[in-house]
Amino acid sequence: MIYNFNDPINRKNTNSVKYDLAYPIYGTNDLQQMWIADMDFKTPDFILKAIEERAKHPVLGYTFHSDTFYDSIVQWMKTRHQWEIQREWIHFAPGIVAGLSILIQAFTEVNDKVLIFTPVYNPFYNVVQNQDRSLVLSPLIYENETYHIDFEDLEKRLKDNVKIVIFCNPHNPVCRCWTPDELRKSGELCLQYGTLLISDEIHADLIMPGFKHTPFASLSPEIAANTITCMAPSKSFNMAGLSTSEVIISNPKLGKRYAEFVMDRLHVEMGNIFGDVALEAAYTHGADWMNQLNEYIFENVNFAKSFIAEKMPFVKTIKHEATYLSWMDFSDLPMSHDELWQKTIQDARIALNDGRIYGKEGEKFLRMNLACPKNDVETALLKLERAFEDYK
Ligand SMILES: Cc1ncc(COP(=O)(O)O)c(C=O)c1O
């Protein structure tokens, strides 16, 4: 079946964060919305139908995760990511950020050190700092329009009693699909210094042609025993409003500790009926849709790259290996970050993500969401071109 990603969908007045909650950041809801990481594509029919089917039953009482829910996760990991997992390793989280927060609570004490690689998805800062843990930053190395881990820096910091490293695999916003070697080297350093590894793999399905996602915990039994993986169909199938994610933990001791938190302390283990049927439908029927989605995103990525290279050569687009988020470097322009930011709002009239929210390395960078119909990407780029035409 050929899926259609071209049709525009009016999402205004649907309590959409992207469309109806832009005002606090941009001072208006009337920009072209190219920010927050959800897609403007229809959540696929096989998911909507599964929800409709369940909604036909007139009672929505307490529920539990079915065998088929777990089986669908096991199968997806096997067929999509060549990762053999067991049902007993799977736990629930009501969203990945919630899962990260719970993991920080479960595996660290107040003031313990947690390391993140910057620039990175901004809630990584919050889950650490807002729970009174101590944030340790290891800036990625930026060269030749791509990013690498600074292993020397990582080792230096791990020696100083870091309890947890949170990995973003693939990495938002720098579009890296980490290689097995990069992951192995990081995983081995964590083992050497007794640091627990949390791998946020929410973008695992959104991989560009020529690249392959490596689940961190698939690298070796030793690394697996020291790794907790957070995954979800929410980003890749556009169902983030259902708050349904999985946390995969092969080490039974770590799994027991996490389960104590989600079940006995926070009581969030149940999730919601519609999230479960949607996850199961996504992982059972979603392979073909996902392949076509990635091809479509890749075309948007390539279109944006060529457009920018030709019409805005003063902007560098970062090498794009994964995610649907383009990371753009405006540092060659003779203007401050504030001027740059205001120009995108007031002159271009598009809502992007401000690079600074991902860390100080994001100064003079902007993030653009390319998961929308091709026409919208073109419209947004034309607006950007016009706003910056004085700098050609
Ligand atoms: C790396 C990463 N983790 C987590 C999330 C959000 O996950 P959730 O909505 O399940 O909390 C995002 C959303 O953009 C993300 O990029």
PDBQT file of the ligand as one rigid body, heavy atoms in Angstrom, charges set to zero:
ROOT
HETATM    1  C1  LIG A 401      15.129  12.425  22.836  1.00  0.00    +0.000 C 
HETATM    2  C2  LIG A 401      13.700  12.600  23.234  1.00  0.00    +0.000 A 
HETATM    3  N1  LIG A 401      13.229  11.965  24.315  1.00  0.00    +0.000 NA
HETATM    4  C3  LIG A 401      11.942  12.088  24.704  1.00  0.00    +0.000 A 
HETATM    5  C4  LIG A 401      11.063  12.882  23.995  1.00  0.00    +0.000 A 
HETATM    6  C5  LIG A 401       9.638  13.048  24.465  1.00  0.00    +0.000 C 
HETATM    7  O1  LIG A 401       9.115  11.862  24.903  1.00  0.00    +0.000 OA
HETATM    8  P1  LIG A 401       7.701  11.791  25.611  1.00  0.00    +0.000 P 
HETATM    9  O2  LIG A 401       6.785  12.701  24.884  1.00  0.00    +0.000 OA
HETATM   10  O3  LIG A 401       7.336  10.362  25.505  1.00  0.00    +0.000 OA
HETATM   11  O4  LIG A 401       7.930  12.218  27.032  1.00  0.00    +0.000 OA
HETATM   12  C6  LIG A 401      11.515  13.570  22.859  1.00  0.00    +0.000 A 
HETATM   13  C7  LIG A 401      10.608  14.436  22.104  1.00  0.00    +0.000 C 
HETATM   14  O5  LIG A 401      10.999  15.173  21.248  1.00  0.00    +0.000 OA
HETATM   15  C8  LIG A 401      12.860  13.419  22.470  1.00  0.00    +0.000 A 
HETATM   16  O6  LIG A 401      13.346  14.043  21.392  1.00  0.00    +0.000 OA
ENDROOT
TORSDOF 0
